[in-house]
Amino acid sequence: MGIDIQEQPSSPDPVVAIYRVALPQVYGYLLPRCGSVALAEDLTAETFMAAVAAVKRRQVREVTVA
């Protein structure tokens, strides 16, 4: 499942839409692999910061959690 960052009319900010959809999946993937809630939270934050930076640089049109 991908989120087209150009087509998010219901959200004032497409990044918010991406965050709402992908947060549980990203965090859920990282937590059992890290074994630490704090580390999983930090890595989740870093993942979203990198995604936002890529969107701002227009390096991606669609963001997926695959």
C-alpha positions, 0 to 999 in steps of 0.5 A: 500500500502506498500513499501518493503525497500529491493526492491527500485532499483530506489532510492539510499536510500530506506528511500528517497523512503518511504519519497516521497510516505508517506510524503503527507499522513502522513502530511495530516493525522496529519494537520486536527487533530492538528489544527496547521501547526507547530505541524503537521510539528513537528509530521510528522518529528518525525514520519519519524525519528522513521520510519528511526530508525526502518529501521536502526535497521532492525525491519521492512521489509515493511513500510506502511502508513495504 
